[in-house]
């Protein structure tokens, strides 16, 4: 038999109070019986019943477990690559405080929601780079997230095919099971949707062929905003200030082509919680199976016996003293 907890301060206080009260009660009966020259022994049965009931209650509080069994415990997880757009348009402030700042904040919530999964970070614009490989280390991921800024990548436009190709390559290398288990591999594409790549459709087809699940998260507004550049705003070749707008159509198409889902963050909407629920619905891959010894807490046996003794005590009537 094993115990969930040992006798602690709470149990010790109850035991001490019970003993003190009952010793005082017995001493009082013995004193009165001596003065009246009568016997108090008939009450010893009730004292015994109450003592046993109290002891059983203490045992139930300690959580006795017995009946050893063996259980199989499976460890499941997913591999998630998060691709973050770091083109200059992500500095736009149509989503406060800026598109990129908002994404960095929400990424911490996303990472926290998948503590048992491996997460990697990809940054991209016209090119893509691995910022952090797949890892269980949330502290490392959050550290890389905090350092995200548009200066980390070349700013010659945005190409969705670049992060998709590099994510697929790394997920293939990280695969620990057959191709049928690729359903536990996930790519999360985060961008304002301005895709200027020519091979996005080809990359999307590869995602579909391998069974990897893709989710797209758009950030920005249809109204758009200017792009900060130094103390001013970015201008085109004609000297006009550039207005960047959320192009949700390209992200919706990418999600639809790969059988995934599209979510959005704008000034009135935040779909991050819905995104987390959707990713949670993806079946994880069994990575480890172990046999462990387990036993059930059988406190209710002791508690039930204590209740029966208390009922019996209530049914047995004894005169306090016989004259």
C-alpha positions as CSV (number, residue, x, y, z in Angstrom):
1,X,0.0,0.0,0.0
2,X,1.2,3.5,-0.8
3,X,0.0,6.8,0.5
4,X,-0.7,10.0,-1.5
5,X,0.5,12.1,1.4
6,X,2.0,11.6,4.8
7,X,0.7,12.9,8.1
8,X,1.2,16.6,7.9
9,X,0.4,19.6,10.1
10,X,-3.3,19.5,9.4
11,X,-3.6,15.8,10.3
12,X,-1.4,16.2,13.3
13,X,-3.6,19.1,14.7
14,X,-6.7,17.0,14.2
15,X,-5.2,14.0,16.0
16,X,-3.9,16.2,18.8
17,X,-7.3,17.8,19.3
18,X,-9.1,14.5,19.2
19,X,-6.8,12.9,21.8
20,X,-6.9,15.9,24.1
21,X,-10.7,16.1,23.9
22,X,-11.3,12.4,24.4
23,X,-8.7,12.0,27.2
24,X,-10.5,14.9,29.0
25,X,-13.8,13.2,28.4
26,X,-12.7,9.8,29.8
27,X,-11.0,11.5,32.8
28,X,-14.3,13.4,33.5
29,X,-16.3,10.2,33.3
30,X,-13.9,8.3,35.5
31,X,-13.9,11.1,38.1
32,X,-17.7,11.3,38.2
33,X,-18.0,7.5,38.4
34,X,-15.6,7.3,41.3
35,X,-17.5,9.9,43.3
36,X,-20.8,8.1,42.6
37,X,-19.2,4.7,43.2
38,X,-20.4,3.3,39.8
39,X,-18.8,1.9,36.6
40,X,-18.0,3.8,33.4
41,X,-16.9,0.7,31.5
42,X,-20.1,0.5,29.3
43,X,-18.9,3.7,27.6
44,X,-15.6,2.2,26.5
45,X,-17.3,0.5,23.5
46,X,-18.4,3.9,22.2
47,X,-15.0,5.3,22.8
48,X,-13.5,2.5,20.8
49,X,-16.0,3.0,17.9
50,X,-15.3,6.7,17.7
51,X,-11.5,6.2,17.9
52,X,-11.6,3.7,15.0
53,X,-13.9,6.0,13.0
54,X,-11.5,8.9,13.5
55,X,-8.5,6.8,12.6
56,X,-10.2,5.7,9.3
57,X,-11.0,9.3,8.5
58,X,-7.3,10.2,8.9
59,X,-6.3,7.3,6.7
60,X,-8.7,8.4,4.0
61,X,-7.2,11.9,4.1
62,X,-3.8,10.4,3.5
63,X,-5.0,8.9,0.2
64,X,-4.2,5.1,0.5
65,X,-3.5,3.4,-2.8
66,X,-3.3,-0.3,-3.5
67,X,-3.9,-2.8,-6.2
68,X,-0.9,-2.2,-8.5
69,X,-1.6,-2.0,-12.3
70,X,0.4,-1.3,-15.3
71,X,-0.6,1.5,-17.7
72,X,0.6,2.5,-21.1
73,X,1.4,6.2,-21.4
74,X,1.8,7.7,-24.9
75,X,3.7,10.9,-25.6
76,X,2.2,12.8,-28.6
77,X,3.4,16.0,-30.2
78,X,3.5,18.1,-33.3
79,X,6.2,19.9,-35.3
80,X,5.3,23.5,-36.0
81,X,7.3,25.9,-38.1
82,X,6.2,29.5,-37.8
83,X,7.1,31.7,-40.8
84,X,7.1,35.4,-40.0
85,X,7.1,38.1,-42.7
86,X,9.7,40.7,-41.9
87,X,9.2,42.9,-45.0
88,X,9.1,46.7,-44.4
89,X,5.3,46.7,-44.7
90,X,5.2,44.9,-41.4
91,X,6.2,48.2,-39.7
92,X,2.9,49.8,-40.7
93,X,0.8,50.9,-37.8
94,X,-2.7,50.2,-38.9
95,X,-2.7,47.5,-36.2
96,X,-1.4,49.1,-33.0
97,X,1.4,49.5,-32.0
98,X,2.5,48.1,-35.4
99,X,1.8,44.9,-37.4
100,X,5.1,43.3,-36.3
101,X,4.9,44.4,-32.6
102,X,1.4,42.9,-32.4
103,X,2.6,39.6,-34.0
104,X,5.5,39.4,-31.6
105,X,3.1,39.7,-28.7
106,X,0.7,37.1,-30.0
107,X,3.5,34.7,-30.9
108,X,4.3,34.4,-27.2
109,X,0.8,33.3,-26.5
110,X,1.0,30.8,-29.4
111,X,4.3,29.3,-28.1
112,X,2.9,29.0,-24.6
113,X,-0.2,27.1,-25.9
114,X,2.0,24.4,-27.5
115,X,4.5,23.7,-24.7
116,X,4.6,20.0,-25.5
117,X,5.3,20.4,-29.2
118,X,8.5,21.3,-31.1
119,X,8.4,24.8,-32.6
120,X,10.7,26.4,-35.1
121,X,11.0,29.9,-36.4
122,X,11.5,31.1,-40.0
123,X,11.9,34.7,-41.0
124,X,11.4,35.8,-44.6
125,X,10.8,38.6,-47.1
126,X,12.1,37.9,-50.6
127,X,14.4,35.3,-49.0
128,X,13.9,32.9,-46.0
129,X,16.1,32.0,-43.2
130,X,15.9,29.7,-40.2
131,X,15.9,31.8,-37.1
132,X,15.4,28.9,-34.7
133,X,15.3,25.2,-35.5
134,X,12.6,22.9,-34.1
135,X,12.9,22.9,-30.3
136,X,11.0,22.2,-27.1
137,X,12.8,25.1,-25.5
138,X,10.2,27.8,-25.1
139,X,12.7,30.2,-23.6
140,X,14.8,30.0,-26.7
141,X,11.9,30.5,-29.0
142,X,10.6,33.5,-27.0
143,X,14.1,35.0,-27.1
144,X,14.3,34.8,-30.9
145,X,10.8,36.3,-31.1
146,X,11.7,39.3,-29.0
147,X,14.6,40.1,-31.5
148,X,12.4,40.1,-34.6
149,X,12.7,43.2,-36.7
150,X,12.5,44.0,-40.4
151,X,16.3,44.8,-40.6
152,X,17.0,41.0,-40.3
153,X,16.2,40.2,-43.9
154,X,16.6,41.8,-47.3
155,X,13.7,44.0,-48.2
156,X,13.2,43.4,-51.9
157,X,9.5,42.3,-51.7
158,X,7.8,39.3,-50.3
159,X,7.9,35.7,-51.6
160,X,5.8,33.0,-49.9
161,X,7.5,30.2,-51.7
162,X,10.8,30.8,-49.9
163,X,9.6,30.1,-46.4
164,X,7.4,27.2,-47.6
165,X,10.2,25.5,-49.3
166,X,12.6,25.8,-46.4
167,X,9.9,24.7,-43.9
168,X,9.2,21.6,-46.0
169,X,12.9,20.8,-46.2
170,X,13.4,21.1,-42.5
171,X,10.2,19.2,-41.6
172,X,11.3,16.3,-43.9
173,X,14.7,16.2,-42.1
174,X,12.9,16.2,-38.7
175,X,10.5,13.4,-39.7
176,X,10.6,10.5,-37.2
177,X,7.9,8.3,-38.8
178,X,6.4,7.3,-42.1
179,X,4.9,9.7,-44.6
180,X,1.4,9.0,-43.2
181,X,2.5,10.8,-40.0
182,X,3.2,14.0,-41.8
183,X,-0.3,15.2,-40.7
184,X,1.4,16.1,-37.4
185,X,3.6,18.6,-39.3
186,X,2.3,22.2,-39.4
187,X,3.4,25.4,-41.1
188,X,2.0,28.7,-39.8
189,X,2.4,31.5,-42.3
190,X,2.2,35.0,-40.8
191,X,2.1,38.0,-43.2
192,X,0.3,41.0,-44.5
193,X,-0.4,39.1,-47.7
194,X,1.7,41.0,-50.2
195,X,3.2,38.1,-52.2
196,X,5.4,38.9,-55.2
197,X,6.8,35.4,-55.7
198,X,6.3,33.4,-58.9
199,X,6.6,29.9,-57.4
200,X,4.1,30.0,-54.5
201,X,1.6,27.7,-56.3
202,X,4.4,25.1,-56.8
203,X,5.4,25.3,-53.2
204,X,1.8,25.0,-52.1
205,X,1.4,21.9,-54.2
206,X,4.3,20.3,-52.4
207,X,2.7,21.1,-49.1
208,X,-0.5,19.3,-50.3
209,X,1.4,16.3,-51.7
210,X,3.2,15.7,-48.4
211,X,0.2,16.1,-46.2
212,X,1.6,19.0,-44.1
213,X,-1.1,21.2,-42.6
214,X,-0.8,24.9,-43.3
215,X,-2.4,27.8,-41.5
216,X,-2.3,31.4,-42.6
217,X,-2.5,34.4,-40.3
218,X,-3.0,37.8,-41.9
219,X,-2.2,41.0,-40.1
220,X,-3.3,44.5,-41.2
221,X,-6.3,46.3,-42.5
222,X,-8.0,46.9,-45.8
223,X,-7.6,50.6,-45.3
224,X,-3.9,50.2,-44.9
225,X,-1.3,52.6,-43.5
226,X,2.0,54.3,-44.4
227,X,5.3,52.5,-44.0
228,X,7.6,54.2,-41.5
229,X,11.2,54.8,-42.8
230,X,13.5,56.7,-40.5
231,X,11.7,59.9,-39.4
232,X,9.5,59.9,-42.5
233,X,7.5,57.4,-44.5
234,X,8.5,55.2,-47.5
235,X,8.0,56.7,-50.9
236,X,7.7,55.2,-54.4
237,X,9.7,56.3,-57.4
238,X,7.3,59.1,-58.1
239,X,7.8,60.5,-54.6
240,X,4.4,59.4,-53.4
241,X,4.0,57.9,-49.9
242,X,3.5,54.2,-50.1
243,X,0.3,52.8,-48.5
244,X,0.4,49.1,-47.6
245,X,-2.8,47.2,-47.2
246,X,-3.7,43.8,-46.0
247,X,-4.0,41.5,-49.0
248,X,-6.0,38.7,-47.5
249,X,-6.8,37.2,-50.8
250,X,-3.3,35.8,-51.4
251,X,-3.3,34.3,-47.9
252,X,-6.8,32.9,-48.2
253,X,-5.8,31.3,-51.5
254,X,-2.7,29.8,-50.0
255,X,-4.7,28.3,-47.1
256,X,-7.4,27.1,-49.5
257,X,-5.0,25.5,-51.9
258,X,-3.3,23.5,-49.1
259,X,-6.5,22.6,-47.3
260,X,-5.7,24.8,-44.4
261,X,-7.5,27.7,-42.7
262,X,-7.1,31.5,-42.8
263,X,-7.2,33.7,-39.7
264,X,-6.8,37.4,-39.3
265,X,-5.7,40.2,-37.0
266,X,-6.9,43.7,-37.6
267,X,-8.1,46.7,-35.6
268,X,-11.4,45.0,-34.8
269,X,-10.6,41.3,-35.0
270,X,-8.1,38.9,-33.4
271,X,-8.4,35.3,-34.4
272,X,-5.4,34.0,-32.5
273,X,-7.5,32.0,-30.0
274,X,-9.4,30.4,-32.9
275,X,-6.0,29.7,-34.6
276,X,-4.8,27.9,-31.4
277,X,-7.9,25.8,-31.2
278,X,-7.6,24.8,-34.9
279,X,-3.9,23.7,-34.4
280,X,-4.9,21.8,-31.2
281,X,-7.4,19.8,-33.3
282,X,-4.5,18.5,-35.5
283,X,-3.6,15.0,-34.4
284,X,-0.2,14.7,-32.9
285,X,2.4,12.0,-33.6
286,X,3.2,9.3,-31.1
287,X,6.8,9.9,-30.1
288,X,7.2,7.7,-27.1
289,X,5.3,4.9,-25.4
290,X,6.1,3.8,-21.8
291,X,4.8,1.3,-19.3
292,X,4.3,2.7,-15.9
293,X,3.1,1.2,-12.6
294,X,-0.1,2.8,-11.4
295,X,-2.3,2.4,-8.4
296,X,-5.7,3.8,-7.6
297,X,-6.5,6.0,-4.6
298,X,-8.9,3.9,-2.5
299,X,-9.7,6.5,0.2
300,X,-13.4,5.9,-0.2
301,X,-13.1,2.4,1.4
302,X,-11.7,3.9,4.6
303,X,-14.2,6.8,4.6
304,X,-17.1,4.5,4.0
305,X,-16.0,2.3,7.0
306,X,-15.7,5.4,9.2
307,X,-19.2,6.5,8.3
308,X,-20.6,3.0,9.1
309,X,-18.9,3.1,12.5
310,X,-20.3,6.5,13.3
311,X,-23.8,5.3,12.3
312,X,-23.3,2.3,14.6
313,X,-22.2,4.6,17.4
314,X,-25.3,6.7,17.0
315,X,-27.5,3.6,17.2
316,X,-25.9,2.2,20.3
317,X,-27.3,4.0,23.4
318,X,-25.6,3.8,26.7
319,X,-26.4,5.5,30.0
320,X,-23.7,7.9,30.9
321,X,-23.5,6.4,34.4
322,X,-25.4,3.6,36.1
323,X,-26.6,4.2,39.6
